[in-house]
Amino acid sequence: MRAFLDGLYRLAGGLAAACLVTIAVLVVAQVVGRLIDGARKTVGLEPLGLLVPSLAEIAGFLLVGASFLALAATLRMGDHIRVSILLQNVPASAAKILEIWSLAVALVLISYFGWHAGWLAYDSYAYHEVSFGIIPIPLWIPQAIMTIGIGVFALSLADDFLAALTGRSPSYASVDRGDAIEGVE
Protein backbone atom coordinates (compact mmCIF):
# COMPACT_ATOMS: atom_id res chain seq x y z
CA MET A 1 0.00 0.00 0.00
CA ARG A 2 2.86 2.39 0.84
CA ALA A 3 4.42 1.91 -2.60
CA PHE A 4 1.06 2.53 -4.30
CA LEU A 5 0.44 5.75 -2.36
CA ASP A 6 3.96 7.07 -2.91
CA GLY A 7 3.64 6.24 -6.60
CA LEU A 8 0.31 8.06 -6.77
CA TYR A 9 1.80 11.16 -5.14
CA ARG A 10 4.76 11.07 -7.55
CA LEU A 11 2.44 10.57 -10.53
CA ALA A 12 0.35 13.59 -9.54
CA GLY A 13 3.54 15.64 -9.13
CA GLY A 14 4.78 14.46 -12.52
CA LEU A 15 1.49 15.42 -14.16
CA ALA A 16 1.75 18.85 -12.51
CA ALA A 17 5.22 19.25 -14.00
CA ALA A 18 3.89 18.14 -17.40
CA CYS A 19 1.23 20.88 -17.18
CA LEU A 20 3.95 23.49 -16.58
CA VAL A 21 6.07 22.16 -19.46
CA THR A 22 3.02 22.29 -21.74
CA ILE A 23 2.42 25.93 -20.78
CA ALA A 24 6.04 26.74 -21.60
CA VAL A 25 5.85 24.95 -24.97
CA LEU A 26 2.62 26.75 -25.92
CA VAL A 27 4.01 30.15 -24.94
CA VAL A 28 7.23 29.52 -26.92
CA ALA A 29 5.14 28.45 -29.92
CA GLN A 30 3.11 31.67 -29.64
CA VAL A 31 6.27 33.81 -29.41
CA VAL A 32 7.90 32.04 -32.36
CA GLY A 33 4.72 32.50 -34.39
CA ARG A 34 4.70 36.21 -33.64
CA LEU A 35 8.39 36.51 -34.53
CA ILE A 36 7.81 34.77 -37.85
CA ASP A 37 4.83 36.99 -38.61
CA GLY A 38 6.83 40.09 -37.61
CA ALA A 39 9.74 39.07 -39.81
CA ARG A 40 7.43 38.45 -42.77
CA LYS A 41 5.80 41.84 -42.27
CA THR A 42 9.21 43.54 -42.07
CA VAL A 43 10.27 42.16 -45.47
CA GLY A 44 6.96 43.15 -47.05
CA LEU A 45 5.21 39.78 -46.98
CA GLU A 46 1.75 39.13 -45.61
CA PRO A 47 1.80 37.76 -42.02
CA LEU A 48 0.57 34.18 -41.74
CA GLY A 49 -1.38 34.87 -38.55
CA LEU A 50 0.48 32.24 -36.56
CA LEU A 51 -0.97 32.00 -33.09
CA VAL A 52 -2.06 29.49 -30.50
CA PRO A 53 -5.83 29.95 -30.25
CA SER A 54 -7.16 30.41 -26.70
CA LEU A 55 -3.61 30.41 -25.31
CA ALA A 56 -4.45 32.44 -22.21
CA GLU A 57 -7.39 30.22 -21.39
CA ILE A 58 -5.55 26.96 -22.01
CA ALA A 59 -2.55 28.19 -19.99
CA GLY A 60 -4.91 29.14 -17.16
CA PHE A 61 -6.50 25.68 -17.16
CA LEU A 62 -3.07 24.04 -17.21
CA LEU A 63 -1.92 26.24 -14.34
CA VAL A 64 -4.95 25.17 -12.30
CA GLY A 65 -4.09 21.56 -13.09
CA ALA A 66 -0.46 22.07 -12.12
CA SER A 67 -1.38 23.82 -8.88
CA PHE A 68 -3.84 21.21 -7.65
CA LEU A 69 -2.00 18.13 -8.90
CA ALA A 70 1.17 19.29 -7.12
CA LEU A 71 -0.46 19.64 -3.68
CA ALA A 72 0.10 16.07 -2.50
CA ALA A 73 3.67 15.79 -3.75
CA THR A 74 4.69 19.09 -2.21
CA LEU A 75 3.12 18.12 1.11
CA ARG A 76 5.03 14.83 1.10
CA MET A 77 8.29 16.61 0.33
CA GLY A 78 7.76 19.13 3.12
CA ASP A 79 7.54 22.04 0.69
CA HIS A 80 4.24 23.54 1.85
CA ILE A 81 4.67 26.72 3.83
CA ARG A 82 4.17 25.80 7.46
CA VAL A 83 4.84 28.00 10.44
CA SER A 84 5.93 25.82 13.33
CA ILE A 85 6.80 28.46 15.93
CA LEU A 86 3.95 27.33 18.17
CA LEU A 87 4.87 23.64 17.84
CA GLN A 88 8.47 24.39 18.79
CA ASN A 89 7.47 26.29 21.93
CA VAL A 90 5.02 23.88 23.52
CA PRO A 91 5.70 20.53 25.22
CA ALA A 92 6.08 17.56 22.87
CA SER A 93 2.75 16.05 23.96
CA ALA A 94 0.90 19.31 23.20
CA ALA A 95 2.76 19.64 19.88
CA LYS A 96 1.60 16.14 18.91
CA ILE A 97 -2.03 17.00 19.74
CA LEU A 98 -1.80 20.26 17.78
CA GLU A 99 -0.25 18.43 14.82
CA ILE A 100 -3.07 15.86 14.79
CA TRP A 101 -5.68 18.60 15.20
CA SER A 102 -4.26 20.65 12.32
CA LEU A 103 -4.13 17.60 10.04
CA ALA A 104 -7.73 16.72 10.94
CA VAL A 105 -8.95 20.26 10.23
CA ALA A 106 -7.03 20.36 6.95
CA LEU A 107 -8.45 16.96 5.95
CA VAL A 108 -12.03 18.03 6.72
CA LEU A 109 -11.66 21.33 4.83
CA ILE A 110 -10.00 19.84 1.75
CA SER A 111 -12.53 17.00 1.67
CA TYR A 112 -15.37 19.52 1.76
CA PHE A 113 -13.69 21.52 -1.00
CA GLY A 114 -13.14 18.33 -3.03
CA TRP A 115 -16.77 17.27 -2.68
CA HIS A 116 -18.01 20.58 -4.03
CA ALA A 117 -15.36 20.70 -6.77
CA GLY A 118 -16.56 17.27 -7.88
CA TRP A 119 -20.16 18.46 -8.01
CA LEU A 120 -19.06 21.52 -9.98
CA ALA A 121 -17.32 19.29 -12.54
CA TYR A 122 -20.37 17.04 -12.72
CA ASP A 123 -22.71 20.00 -13.25
CA SER A 124 -20.46 21.38 -15.99
CA TYR A 125 -20.51 17.97 -17.66
CA ALA A 126 -24.29 17.56 -17.29
CA TYR A 127 -25.05 21.03 -18.66
CA HIS A 128 -22.38 20.91 -21.41
CA GLU A 129 -20.69 24.10 -20.22
CA VAL A 130 -17.75 25.28 -22.31
CA SER A 131 -15.22 28.08 -22.05
CA PHE A 132 -15.73 31.37 -23.90
CA GLY A 133 -12.46 31.36 -25.87
CA ILE A 134 -11.82 30.71 -29.54
CA ILE A 135 -11.67 27.01 -28.73
CA PRO A 136 -14.72 25.99 -26.67
CA ILE A 137 -13.16 23.73 -24.03
CA PRO A 138 -15.59 21.68 -21.93
CA LEU A 139 -15.25 23.10 -18.42
CA TRP A 140 -15.62 19.71 -16.77
CA ILE A 141 -12.14 18.74 -17.99
CA PRO A 142 -10.10 21.30 -15.99
CA GLN A 143 -12.60 21.02 -13.12
CA ALA A 144 -12.18 17.23 -13.03
CA ILE A 145 -8.39 17.60 -13.02
CA MET A 146 -8.71 20.06 -10.13
CA THR A 147 -10.96 17.57 -8.30
CA ILE A 148 -8.49 14.75 -8.86
CA GLY A 149 -5.67 16.91 -7.47
CA ILE A 150 -7.79 17.74 -4.42
CA GLY A 151 -8.62 14.06 -3.97
CA VAL A 152 -4.98 13.00 -4.06
CA PHE A 153 -4.14 15.82 -1.63
CA ALA A 154 -6.92 14.67 0.71
CA LEU A 155 -5.52 11.14 0.53
CA SER A 156 -2.05 12.41 1.41
CA LEU A 157 -3.48 14.39 4.35
CA ALA A 158 -5.34 11.27 5.54
CA ASP A 159 -2.08 9.33 5.16
CA ASP A 160 -0.23 11.83 7.36
CA PHE A 161 -3.15 12.07 9.80
CA LEU A 162 -3.09 8.30 10.33
CA ALA A 163 0.68 8.38 10.71
CA ALA A 164 0.41 11.08 13.37
CA LEU A 165 -2.38 9.20 15.16
CA THR A 166 -0.26 6.05 15.33
CA GLY A 167 2.73 7.91 16.75
CA ARG A 168 4.77 8.14 13.55
CA SER A 169 5.99 11.42 12.11
CA PRO A 170 3.99 12.90 9.23
CA SER A 171 5.82 12.75 5.90
CA TYR A 172 6.58 16.46 5.82
CA ALA A 173 8.16 16.33 9.30
CA SER A 174 10.51 13.50 8.35
CA VAL A 175 12.01 15.34 5.37
CA ASP A 176 15.52 16.66 6.02
CA ARG A 177 15.11 20.42 5.58
CA GLY A 178 18.58 21.81 6.03
CA ASP A 179 17.55 24.90 4.08
CA ALA A 180 14.52 25.66 6.27
CA ILE A 181 14.34 29.09 7.88
CA GLU A 182 14.32 29.09 11.67
CA GLY A 183 10.75 28.64 12.85
CA VAL A 184 9.39 28.08 9.33
CA GLU A 185 9.28 24.77 7.53
C-alpha positions as CSV (number, residue, x, y, z in Angstrom):
1,M,0.0,0.0,0.0
2,R,2.9,2.4,0.8
3,A,4.4,1.9,-2.6
4,F,1.1,2.5,-4.3
5,L,0.4,5.8,-2.4
6,D,4.0,7.1,-2.9
7,G,3.6,6.2,-6.6
8,L,0.3,8.1,-6.8
9,Y,1.8,11.2,-5.1
10,R,4.8,11.1,-7.5
11,L,2.4,10.6,-10.5
12,A,0.4,13.6,-9.5
13,G,3.5,15.6,-9.1
14,G,4.8,14.5,-12.5
15,L,1.5,15.4,-14.2
16,A,1.7,18.9,-12.5
17,A,5.2,19.3,-14.0
18,A,3.9,18.1,-17.4
19,C,1.2,20.9,-17.2
20,L,4.0,23.5,-16.6
21,V,6.1,22.2,-19.5
22,T,3.0,22.3,-21.7
23,I,2.4,25.9,-20.8
24,A,6.0,26.7,-21.6
25,V,5.9,24.9,-25.0
26,L,2.6,26.7,-25.9
27,V,4.0,30.1,-24.9
28,V,7.2,29.5,-26.9
29,A,5.1,28.4,-29.9
30,Q,3.1,31.7,-29.6
31,V,6.3,33.8,-29.4
32,V,7.9,32.0,-32.4
33,G,4.7,32.5,-34.4
34,R,4.7,36.2,-33.6
35,L,8.4,36.5,-34.5
36,I,7.8,34.8,-37.9
37,D,4.8,37.0,-38.6
38,G,6.8,40.1,-37.6
39,A,9.7,39.1,-39.8
40,R,7.4,38.4,-42.8
41,K,5.8,41.8,-42.3
42,T,9.2,43.5,-42.1
43,V,10.3,42.2,-45.5
44,G,7.0,43.1,-47.1
45,L,5.2,39.8,-47.0
46,E,1.7,39.1,-45.6
47,P,1.8,37.8,-42.0
48,L,0.6,34.2,-41.7
49,G,-1.4,34.9,-38.6
50,L,0.5,32.2,-36.6
51,L,-1.0,32.0,-33.1
52,V,-2.1,29.5,-30.5
53,P,-5.8,30.0,-30.3
54,S,-7.2,30.4,-26.7
55,L,-3.6,30.4,-25.3
56,A,-4.4,32.4,-22.2
57,E,-7.4,30.2,-21.4
58,I,-5.5,27.0,-22.0
59,A,-2.6,28.2,-20.0
60,G,-4.9,29.1,-17.2
61,F,-6.5,25.7,-17.2
62,L,-3.1,24.0,-17.2
63,L,-1.9,26.2,-14.3
64,V,-5.0,25.2,-12.3
65,G,-4.1,21.6,-13.1
66,A,-0.5,22.1,-12.1
67,S,-1.4,23.8,-8.9
68,F,-3.8,21.2,-7.7
69,L,-2.0,18.1,-8.9
70,A,1.2,19.3,-7.1
71,L,-0.5,19.6,-3.7
72,A,0.1,16.1,-2.5
73,A,3.7,15.8,-3.8
74,T,4.7,19.1,-2.2
75,L,3.1,18.1,1.1
76,R,5.0,14.8,1.1
77,M,8.3,16.6,0.3
78,G,7.8,19.1,3.1
79,D,7.5,22.0,0.7
80,H,4.2,23.5,1.8
81,I,4.7,26.7,3.8
82,R,4.2,25.8,7.5
83,V,4.8,28.0,10.4
84,S,5.9,25.8,13.3
85,I,6.8,28.5,15.9
86,L,3.9,27.3,18.2
87,L,4.9,23.6,17.8
88,Q,8.5,24.4,18.8
89,N,7.5,26.3,21.9
90,V,5.0,23.9,23.5
91,P,5.7,20.5,25.2
92,A,6.1,17.6,22.9
93,S,2.8,16.0,24.0
94,A,0.9,19.3,23.2
95,A,2.8,19.6,19.9
96,K,1.6,16.1,18.9
97,I,-2.0,17.0,19.7
98,L,-1.8,20.3,17.8
99,E,-0.2,18.4,14.8
100,I,-3.1,15.9,14.8
101,W,-5.7,18.6,15.2
102,S,-4.3,20.7,12.3
103,L,-4.1,17.6,10.0
104,A,-7.7,16.7,10.9
105,V,-9.0,20.3,10.2
106,A,-7.0,20.4,6.9
107,L,-8.5,17.0,6.0
108,V,-12.0,18.0,6.7
109,L,-11.7,21.3,4.8
110,I,-10.0,19.8,1.8
111,S,-12.5,17.0,1.7
112,Y,-15.4,19.5,1.8
113,F,-13.7,21.5,-1.0
114,G,-13.1,18.3,-3.0
115,W,-16.8,17.3,-2.7
116,H,-18.0,20.6,-4.0
117,A,-15.4,20.7,-6.8
118,G,-16.6,17.3,-7.9
119,W,-20.2,18.5,-8.0
120,L,-19.1,21.5,-10.0
121,A,-17.3,19.3,-12.5
122,Y,-20.4,17.0,-12.7
123,D,-22.7,20.0,-13.3
124,S,-20.5,21.4,-16.0
125,Y,-20.5,18.0,-17.7
126,A,-24.3,17.6,-17.3
127,Y,-25.0,21.0,-18.7
128,H,-22.4,20.9,-21.4
129,E,-20.7,24.1,-20.2
130,V,-17.7,25.3,-22.3
131,S,-15.2,28.1,-22.1
132,F,-15.7,31.4,-23.9
133,G,-12.5,31.4,-25.9
134,I,-11.8,30.7,-29.5
135,I,-11.7,27.0,-28.7
136,P,-14.7,26.0,-26.7
137,I,-13.2,23.7,-24.0
138,P,-15.6,21.7,-21.9
139,L,-15.2,23.1,-18.4
140,W,-15.6,19.7,-16.8
141,I,-12.1,18.7,-18.0
142,P,-10.1,21.3,-16.0
143,Q,-12.6,21.0,-13.1
144,A,-12.2,17.2,-13.0
145,I,-8.4,17.6,-13.0
146,M,-8.7,20.1,-10.1
147,T,-11.0,17.6,-8.3
148,I,-8.5,14.7,-8.9
149,G,-5.7,16.9,-7.5
150,I,-7.8,17.7,-4.4
151,G,-8.6,14.1,-4.0
152,V,-5.0,13.0,-4.1
153,F,-4.1,15.8,-1.6
154,A,-6.9,14.7,0.7
155,L,-5.5,11.1,0.5
156,S,-2.0,12.4,1.4
157,L,-3.5,14.4,4.3
158,A,-5.3,11.3,5.5
159,D,-2.1,9.3,5.2
160,D,-0.2,11.8,7.4
161,F,-3.2,12.1,9.8
162,L,-3.1,8.3,10.3
163,A,0.7,8.4,10.7
164,A,0.4,11.1,13.4
165,L,-2.4,9.2,15.2
166,T,-0.3,6.1,15.3
167,G,2.7,7.9,16.7
168,R,4.8,8.1,13.6
169,S,6.0,11.4,12.1
170,P,4.0,12.9,9.2
171,S,5.8,12.7,5.9
172,Y,6.6,16.5,5.8
173,A,8.2,16.3,9.3
174,S,10.5,13.5,8.3
175,V,12.0,15.3,5.4
176,D,15.5,16.7,6.0
177,R,15.1,20.4,5.6
178,G,18.6,21.8,6.0
179,D,17.6,24.9,4.1
180,A,14.5,25.7,6.3
181,I,14.3,29.1,7.9
182,E,14.3,29.1,11.7
183,G,10.8,28.6,12.8
184,V,9.4,28.1,9.3
185,E,9.3,24.8,7.5
